[in-house]
Amino acid sequence: MVWSFPSACRRRRIGREPTPFTSNVTITRSTAPGFLAIYPAGTAWSGTSNLNWTGSGKTVAAGTTVGLGDIYPHEPGVNIFHGGRGEVDVIVDYIGYYRVVSAPT
């Protein structure tokens, strides 16, 4: 299952360029082993994961840095892919972003 989430860009006035952002991602109350892949919206999943867990009843966290893609025109966001057979609760804590700065001419 893939979920697409708009970023906090609009509220925080981050901008529309493909800016990487950092977050802490936590899974809890897992019912089976699995993984999460977090990647820019509007792009294909690369086959890699950001967070892995084994077994049920787990709570696991990881820091991530992910580029933003477009969910809709001018609506930056990310996709979160849950690879696993069971259910899991996902918590994403937004930490900050990297501003793209052009080199002086």
N, C-alpha and C positions, 0 to 999 in steps of 0.2 A: 504494500500500500504506500502511496506517495501523497504527502500533504504539501501544499504550497502556501507559504506564509508571506504576506507583505512585510517589509522591514519597518523599522521605526523612522524611516527616512523623512516622510512627510512631516511628522510631528517634530522631529529634531532638526529639520532643514539640513540634512546631510548632503543632499544633491542627488542628481540622477545619473552621474557617471558610475561605472562599475567599481564601486568602492568596497574593499574587503572590510569585514567587520568581525569582531571577536565576541565570543559568547561562551558560557558554560552550559553544557548540555547534560542533563541527568535523566536516567531512566529509573523507574521504581515500580514495584508491584508486578514484576515480570511473571508470566505464567509458563515460559519456555525459553530456551536459549535463543539468541538472536543478535542482530546488529542494527545500527542506525548509520545511514549515509546522509550527510548534509552537503548540498551542492547548489550552485547558482540556479535560480529558476530559469526556465526557458532553455536549459542545456540538457544533454543526455548524461545519465549517471555513468561515471568512469569505471565502476566495478570495485571501488575501494570503500572502506567504511571509516567512520570517525569514532565509533563507540561499539564495543563488543561485550557480550556477557554470556555466561554459561549458567544453565539451570533456572529454576523458578524462584520467586521471592527475592530477587536481587535488587539492589540499588547501586548504580554505578554512574560516575560522573567523569566528564572529560572537557578540557578546554579546546575550543575550535577557532580557527580563522578561516572564513569562507568569503569568496567574492559574491557580490550581488548580481543577479540576473533580472530580466523583466518577466513578471507574471503577466501583466497586461502592458500595453504601451505606457511608458513613463511611470510604472508601478514596480519599483525594485523589490526583490524578495529572494527567498531561498526555498528549495524543496527539501523535505525530510522523508527519506525512504526507510521503512521498517522492514527488514529482512528477517523473517522468523515465522514460526507457526502460531505462536501464542499471542497474548495481549500484553501491552506494556503502557504505562503512563510516561509521558515525555514532558520534561520541563526545560525551557530554553531561557536562560538569563542573559539578556543583552548587556555587554560590558562596554563596548566602544567601537570606534571605526578608525580607519586610516584615511586621511584626506590625500587625494592625489594632487601633487604640486608639480607644476611644470618647471623645467630647468630655466634659469635666466638666459635671456638671449643677448 
